[in-house]
Each structure stands twice: as C-alpha cells, then as structure tokens.
Amino acid sequence: MPQSDQRLDQLLGHGTPRLEPLLRWLLEASPAASPDGEPRRTSRLRRLLEDLQERGLTDLVAEEWNHTSAIRLLAETGLPDRTTLVGEGFQRLVDRIIPRLDPEGDLYSLLDRLDLCEADALWIEGLPEDLRSAWAELLTPPQETWVHAAQLLAHRAAAVGLSRDLLSLDAQGSDADSPFFNLSRFVRERGERPGDPEARLAWEHCRAECSRALDQAHDRIEDRGVSTDLVFRLELLEAMLERIAQLLLFASGDGDGGAFAADLVRGSASQHGVLSLLRTAVKRLARRMVEHTGDTGEHYIARDRSEWRAMGWSAAGGGVLTAGTALLKYGLSALPLAPLLLGLGLSLNYAGSFFLMQLLGFSLASKQPAMTAAALARALESGDGQAREIELVAAITRTQVIATVGNVFAAIPTALLVSALWIRLSGHGPLGPETALHSLHGNHPFSGWTLVFAMATGVLLWLSSLAAGWAANWSAYRRLPEALAQSRRIRALLGADRAQGLGRFVHRHISGFMGYLALGLLLVFVPMAFAFAGIHLEVRHVTLQAAALALASASLWVQGSLSWLEVGWGLLGVALIGVMNFAVSFALALWTALRARGFDGRNSRRLWWGLLKTFNRQPGRFLLPPKSGDTLDSRPLEVPMRSLFLSPLLVLSLAAQDKPAPVRLAPLRVSPAATLSQEIGISKIDLAFARPAVKGRRIWGEVVPFGQVWRAGANNATVITFSHAAKVAGKDVPAGSYGLFIIPGEKAWTLILNKKAKQWGAYAYKQEEDQLRWEATPQAAPFLEYLDYRIVPTDTSNATVELAWEKLRVSIPVAFDTKAIYWAQLEDKLKQAPDTDWVPWYQAARYCQEQGIEAQKALGWIEKSLKIGDSFWNHETAARIYKDAKRMPEALTHLQKAIDLSKPGGAPKEYTENLEKELAGWKAAK
C-alpha cells in the first residue's frame, strides 16, 4: 500500500475525521498533471471521497464543514477586515508577525493556515465535473447559511456606505436618500423570499443604485482630489456588493460552486499581502498627484514662439536670483554653526529664493522636467496620434533648452557682476582660496563623482515634484481655496474680497511652494543624512553650479591662480550636470506618471522610432524656437524630442512600459461631455462642454456661487471655437479657441473669453489672459435638469449662443463679416486655381452675381470659365451676368446654350423646364 494511502487510513481510522489534517494531506500532492493525465492531488481527492463513503463518514465531514463559522468563511474570506487603509495595513503586518488565535474549528482561520496560492485555485477550477458535483453535494451549506452571510455583509456595507465622508460625495439631498440606507432590508427580503420576483427586482434595483453611487463617488474624487482611505472604502464597497450578489445567488439555488470556491481560495491567498494592499490603494493617489503635476507642467511647455521667448526671460530672472542664492550659501557655510542650524539656514536660503522665484513668475530650469513629464504621459494616454506626441516632446525639449540657457546665462554674468563689486569694495574675492578651488574642481565632469552627484540631484528634483503633486491633490481634496474664501474668521479679518483673493492665491501657489520647500529641504538634509551614514554625497544643481563656477573663477582670478583650462572643464561640467538633472528627473517622473496611469506601452517603440526618424530629417528642431505662426496645437509636422543625451534615457523609460493593456470599464459620467457645431455662412462655431445636473440642488448662488469664476459647465472649462474672426457682444475677437467662463451675479453676469482654452475647471484661470469681458443679464427660462447650449443662426452672418440651466438662460451674440471672409477666401482660392478647371471661376462669378457686387470681375471670371469648359452651370451664370449688364443678346444666347447642354440628361428635367420658362419670359420682355 502506498505511503499516502496508509496516512489516509490513519486519519480516517480514529473516530471523527478532522478537516485540517485531511486538507493538509490533500494539499501535499502536486496539482500539476501527472504522466497518466490526472494530477496526483485530484487522485487523492477522488480516493478521499471513496473512503469517506465506504466508511460512512460523509455526514460527519459535512457537519464539521457546516460549522457555525461557515458564515464568516463565506462573508469575509478575501475581503479586508478593516474599513480604513491604515487599519487594514497595520492588521496585516501584525498578523504576519503574531498570528491570531481564533476559536477551535473556525473555517476562516483554517483556510488561512493552509497558505493557499493561485495554483490551488486553478486546480479547483480544473476539477472533473463528477468530482465537483459529488463534493458540492457533500459540502454545500444550507440555504440559511448563505442568507445569513449575505445579511452580515449587507449590514457592514451599509455602515461603510453611510459614513460621513462618503455621504458628502453624494449631492442628492438627505442621508436617507442613499441607496445604502435600505441595503440591508432588500438583502434580507431577497434571501428570505428567493422565489419572489418583486424581492428579486427590489434587490437588483438597490444594487444598481449602490453601484451608480459608487461610480459617481469615483468621478467626484477624480475631479476633486484623492484620499487613500476614501478610495480604499469605495473599492471595499464594490467588493462587498459583488460578494453579496454571489451569496444571494447561491441562496436561491443557483451559482457555480466550483468557481466560487476558487474565488475564496484566491481571496485567502491575497488578503494578507501588505505590499499588494498599499500598491493598489496608493495607485489612484499617485495618478492624481501626477495629474496635478501635469496640470502644473503644462505651464512649463512653450507652445509658440512668444511663449518660448517669455520662458527665456522668465528663466533669466530665475538665474539672477539663483546667483544671489549661491553667494548666500557660501556665506552661511562659512559661519561657525552647528550642523542642524546650518542645515536649517541653507534650507531657508534655498526655499526663500525659490518662493520669491514663484511669486515673481521666474523659472528654475531643472524643476521643469519632472513637471512636464506628467503632461507628456497624459498626451501618450490620450491617443491623439504620434504627430501630436512628437510635437509635445519637441516642445518640452526646446523649452528645457531655453530655460537652462536662460538660467545659466543669467546666473553667470550676475555672479561675475557681484564678484566684481565685492572685489571693488573689499579688495579680495567673495570666496576663500580653498573654497574657490573646491567649487571649481567640483564642476569637473570627469574628476570625482560630479555626474553621479548630478544624477542624485535629479532624483531629488523628482521627489520635489511628487511633493508638489501631493500638495495640489490635498488642496483639491480638502477644497482648501474655497474653504479659505468662505471661512468666517478669515472673512471677518480680511473682508470677503480679500478672503477670495487669498483662496485664489493659495490655489495658484500651493503646489509651487510645497515643491520648492521640499526641494530646499532635500538639497540640504539628504546629503547630511548620507554623511551621518558615512556616505559622501553632494548636490550638483545646474543653475547653482553655474553661479558657483562664476564666483569661484572670479575669486581665483583676483588671487592670480585661475586656470582657464579648469574653467573650460567647469563649463563642460555645468552642461553635463544640466543634462543629468534633466534626464534623471524627467525619466523618473515619466515612469511614475505612466505607471500611475496604467499606460499601455505597446506603442512606445513606434513613438521612439518616429522620434529618431524625425531627428534624422530635422535635427535642429529640438533646440531652436518654433517658427513664427507655429504652435504646439497647429504644427502639422513631426518634431523630434531628442537632445544628444536624452535619447537613450527616453527610450529606456518608454520601453520599460511594454506590458499588456489593463482592462478598464468605461466610467458612468455624472456630467456627460458634449460637443456642438454650427455653420454660420462659411464660418463655424464649435462648443465643447460637460453637462452638470441640478439633482434637486439650488444652482445659482450655491452650487455656482455669486461673484466667483465658473467654468460654464463641468469638469474641463467650456471651450468655444471660432473658425474666423468674429464680433462677440459687439467686440472684435480673433479666430481661435477660448475658455468660456462666467462670473454670475444676482442680477448681472460677467462673461469671459479666456485665451487659455484647455484647462481644468476655473482653478488655473488668470484674468490677465482674458481676451474679452462683457456684461449680460440672464433671463428666466423653463426648467432644465441638465445644462444645455444652443447655437441659433439668425442669418448667414449672425448667431446667438445660448446657455440654459435650471431656470435661467443667458445669450451671447456672435457676428461674422461673412462677405469679407468669403471674398478673402475667394481671392485666395482663385490664386491657386489651375487654368484647366472651369469650376472655381464659375463659382466666383456666380457669387458676385448673386450678391450684386463686382460686376466687371464677375464678367471676366465667367468668360475665363467658359474658355476652359462648357457646362449648363457656367452658361446659365453667364446669361444672368449679361442680363444684369443690359446685354440681352449675349444673355439669351448663353441661356439657350445652358438649356441645350442640360437636355441630354445632364440636368434634372425640372431644371431644364424652369430655364425654358425663364428664356420665354426674357424674350417677351425684350
């Protein structure tokens, strides 16, 4: 007898069989297929069933399996024990170190002690049907066990769903309106009356409403900001609802027992993983952090030549400030301070300089890569096409180049000027001999660890961008700007207008301030922490090093010990430090953004080769400013993102994302997106907006506060696009896309066209970017649940854009100079028209004839059309032009020719008959 059979006999031969030893005996066998085709574990399971039946022990096994803890097994296996992320994570960590002692015979604990894995679940799913049926008959719990497990889980889900912070995400009236309020009742009725169709429909409706509420909550936290605890509870509720549905299905006599058993095994295997819990819960937070970072990063991308030039001047201002920062750093370092005080002083020096930079609108070049990488990840995910992606990459590179050049070429002259003034006043350089030599040698690219230090500084820059993203997410989640603007204490202290101004100031600067504060602390205290561990680490920041090089060179020059060769190596070192700062921070930020978005990297190689091909054709485009008239949104050509040192790093960053696309369900949008397009003459007005709903709320003055800028819709700001220059409310507006904003008042509204079309909400709105502001008075209108826009043409030149929501509407008059627009198009097209095509000349002549303008030009154009080709169309138009010119013989001749050409089937019969009647009338009038 095989040894395994002997052990089974021993386990079954002493009274009531115990489940745990039997299951351990079963799991010792491999679940993999054996040479005879059936896995050894399956053979053992078959043998166990046969022995239990032969010995008459099946009832005893079933009784032990249907222990009172079966309810816990069904309701809790695979689901978190705690309702907070911190609590669940701590509990899992403690359980790994000190296992919990549960009551004897507890099935939940038994499953946990077996250390099951994915292979065990796959084995259960692959069991033969005869074995599955036999064991299901033996082990399936009674109906009341399924019902009690579902009720237990429903009570817990209702408690989580009715927590205050989840209710605050639901804008639908009272707390009792929440679908979780009645969840337990509907689950109980469904379980107690499994054959009642009304109970089934009531449960299904309740479940659908709960799922809809969770989808809306997900959408709202995507719009606002993310709390990891809140996300954890939403995902816990989704899992609970799914488990309740499964339990009720089994309670009604349906359900796949094998699949459910495999799910329980998978849940038991995964529910104690600490890293998997954190990875899942933090992912959405990471996404929102990089979303906010990407929103900020959009400001660091020069989209046209004017923005490129502005970035250069902004960077120059940053370079001037950084030169002063570098000098003050050396001054503080020379003081006899304790390490902690010195660290705090240096951090305040950096942070203060960076804060001033933020307030003055200056730029720090090395801060940009980590911010712009998130914007690039957003473009890669949007699927706008390779050309768009390459344009964005090129714009990022060009912007970084001009920002670095602006920083360095302003920092060096400023530092030299300060040094000259210092020498003039004191007779010696600003740095001592040893400090100056150390600073000069510290820039040498191949002496020491300069490039490694520069790469480490790139990591610090990336970490500071995460801090900026976290601050923006926290501010959005807590609605900090609105809270400050509406705080009674702040309004009493500062006044209502200044309180709102404070809210706008915090919204605009909190991300930048937190990022700069983190950067200042990291630049100082990370090297100190490494030194405490015995590891030498120095900061190599491109702008600071450029200023340090200038200060050191001036100090050594006045001492007569300056080596110009060392200066040359130092300048090369500054350039390479800039590349390392940029490359490392950009690569890490791009990797983080793509991971947070679950990016499908299958097209990364295609993008990379597109970049290489474009670079080979036009290598200068990544470095030079865009041509006049070119913008990031309009440039049709592919532009490379490659600098000499960035290319290998970018391909590694993108290639690292080559993994299968994650499966995602399309979210049910609370405020669905909409587009509207209307032709006015030959011009067009386009609208892109989202439709929020009233949902029983008071809109004007509450949901949309009076006196505050509103996005005129939901989600992204409403965008209105004019194909040609127009007059809006009587004021000239160039062709293009604009963000449409409104400041509602109790009586009059201020309507705004803002030059920055694409922005989220009104949070980044800047009044200085307004194209046009005007006043309008809203009118009473029939109730509308969802916000709506209409574009109503009144003639070929004029239209009215109407916004309506709740019980108000407001109108925006728009006018195009259609005649001037058409004439400009006409002349432009005729310049391009070939001498072999009669149509454009005929079209131009017909337009003039119908409008009663430019009779001489119309005559010349129709004669040219007739010389190129004959058609009843151009002969008819010629006849009308000659008739208007009182030249009836030619008019009659051409009208007869038009009739003749139309008769052989070239035109509809009615057309020919109408021309014949018209010809008869002309002859009679003659």
Number of C-alpha atoms within 10 A of each C-alpha: 5 6 8 14 13 10 13 18 13 11 17 17 11 9 9 12 18 16 17 15 12 16 14 12 18 20 18 12 16 15 21 15 13 12 8 7 8 14 18 20 20 23 14 19 20 15 14 19 16 13 15 16 12 10 10 11 16 18 13 15 17 17 13 19 20 17 15 14 19 20 23 19 20 25 24 20 24 20 18 23 15 15 19 18 20 14 14 20 20 13 16 21 16 12 12 12 8 9 12 10 7 11 9 9 16 17 25 19 20 16 18 16 13 14 12 17 14 15 15 19 22 16 17 19 18 15 16 11 10 10 14 16 13 12 17 15 11 16 17 15 20 11 17 13 21 24 26 23 22 28 25 18 25 26 18 14 24 20 14 20 24 17 12 10 11 17 20 12 16 17 15 16 12 9 16 12 12 21 20 23 18 16 23 22 16 21 29 19 18 26 27 18 15 19 12 12 11 13 19 19 13 17 24 16 14 21 21 14 16 22 17 17 23 21 17 20 22 22 18 18 18 19 17 19 23 26 18 20 16 19 23 22 22 21 15 21 24 15 15 22 20 13 23 23 16 18 26 27 18 22 25 17 11 11 14 12 17 19 15 19 16 20 19 21 24 20 21 25 21 19 18 21 13 16 11 12 18 16 11 14 20 19 17 21 22 23 23 27 28 35 25 25 31 24 21 24 23 19 16 25 26 27 25 21 18 15 18 23 16 16 25 25 19 22 29 26 21 29 34 24 22 30 31 18 22 22 19 16 19 17 13 16 14 13 9 9 12 8 12 11 12 18 20 15 18 24 22 17 19 23 22 17 20 26 21 14 24 17 13 12 13 24 25 25 31 27 25 27 30 33 33 29 28 32 27 23 24 21 18 23 15 10 10 10 11 18 18 21 26 26 25 26 26 29 29 26 26 27 28 29 22 25 29 27 20 25 33 29 18 24 31 24 18 21 28 21 16 20 24 20 14 15 16 11 10 10 11 18 25 23 22 16 15 11 16 23 19 12 20 26 21 21 31 23 21 12 12 12 17 23 23 17 20 27 24 21 29 31 23 24 33 30 20 27 34 25 23 29 30 24 21 32 27 21 21 22 17 15 15 18 23 18 15 19 20 15 15 14 11 17 16 10 11 14 14 16 12 14 24 23 16 18 19 21 13 19 20 19 16 20 25 26 23 22 28 27 21 21 25 25 19 20 22 20 17 16 16 19 13 13 13 10 9 9 11 13 18 21 21 28 23 28 31 23 29 32 30 29 28 27 31 29 28 25 27 24 15 15 13 9 12 18 12 11 9 16 19 13 18 24 20 15 28 28 20 20 29 28 23 26 29 31 24 25 29 29 24 20 29 27 22 22 27 26 17 21 21 19 21 17 20 15 14 20 15 11 20 23 12 20 25 17 15 20 20 11 12 13 18 15 21 24 19 17 22 23 11 9 10 14 18 20 11 12 17 12 11 23 30 31 28 26 18 8 13 18 16 13 14 21 17 15 19 21 16 14 18 15 12 11 11 10 7 7 6 6 11 13 16 19 18 14 15 13 13 13 14 15 16 22 17 15 20 14 20 16 21 19 25 23 21 20 20 18 12 11 13 11 16 16 13 9 10 18 15 17 16 15 20 23 26 27 27 22 23 20 26 26 24 22 18 19 17 18 17 23 16 21 19 12 12 15 18 14 12 14 20 25 26 26 25 24 19 24 17 12 10 12 18 16 22 23 23 23 19 18 19 14 18 16 20 21 16 15 23 13 14 8 11 17 16 17 17 15 14 17 15 19 12 11 13 11 13 15 16 17 20 19 21 15 22 15 17 11 10 16 18 18 21 18 18 15 18 22 23 21 15 17 20 19 18 16 15 23 23 24 16 19 14 10 15 16 14 11 12 16 12 11 14 15 8 9 14 11 12 10 13 22 18 18 25 24 20 21 28 23 17 19 21 11 10 12 12 12 17 12 14 24 21 12 23 26 18 17 26 17 12 14 12 14 19 21 18 26 25 21 25 30 25 22 26 20 16 14 13 11 13 18 13 16 24 21 16 21 25 19 18 24 24 14 18 20 15 10 9 13 14 11 12 9 12 20 14 12 17 16 10 13 19 13 11 15 11 8 7 8
